[in-house]
Amino acid sequence: ALLLLLLLFLVIVGGGGMLLWTNHHLAAARREVSLGHNWSAIEHLRSCRLILPDRPEVLLLCARVARRGGSWAEAEDLLNRYWRKRGDDDELVLERLLLRAARGEVEPKIRNLLQVRIEQGGDAATLAREALALGLLHRFHLDDAEAFIGNWLENEPDNTMALLSRGKLYELRNQRSEALDSYRRLLTLDPDHDEARFRMIRFLLEFRQGDEALVQTKYLRRRLPNSPDVMVQEARALELLGRTSEARDVLDQCLAASPDHAGALVER
């Protein structure tokens, strides 16, 4: 009897601890997604899905991150799983609209539906603007995207998602200095925005600014220690500074963990 009571106690304590651990990661993921920190959010969501793989909020956040990363088929699958759990609630309807816009369906019907969300304000307005900007960029409607993002920044000059969209616009136009400036501006507002820092490092390497590139890659390595893409950036920065042996060591470490990583293989 004592043994059974002890086992029951351990199950209850273990289950409660697991629930607290999951809720901690879910709260962190919710915050990171809201800030556009998609790379950090992925780690927290991965932890959530180990315990609660079909929790509706987890599915919705995963779909949002997948949409932002251009993994549209994955996002669609996650939303379908959400629908089987919750049906067509308002959050699902909004997320499906955002997905359609982000993958380039920016015809008047979709734009008008999202414009209503923009006029209502709140978090949905930012999500709608972000998805429309991504869709316009995906379709290479660059003049339309410039006007749209410009209007967005007039209303919200410190919105980091708007600044990220503007940086991507400059990249598509091959305006490299302007893109770099946009990412610098974003990082003064949000130093933890990993995607913006990663994109900024690419231009620092292109402009052969090895010293600054190495400082930035070291910062990013601390936040994303297992990212092979960041490790390749660090190796390139070291090579620019003539520190070839150190660059080789970083690449060997990267390839030991990710032997088929194309960028690391080419750089090595």
Helices and strands as residue ranges (DSSP letters): H 2-34, H 38-51, H 56-68, H 72-86, H 90-102, H 108-120, H 123-138, H 142-155, H 160-172, H 176-189, H 194-206, H 210-223, H 228-240, H 244-257, H 262-267
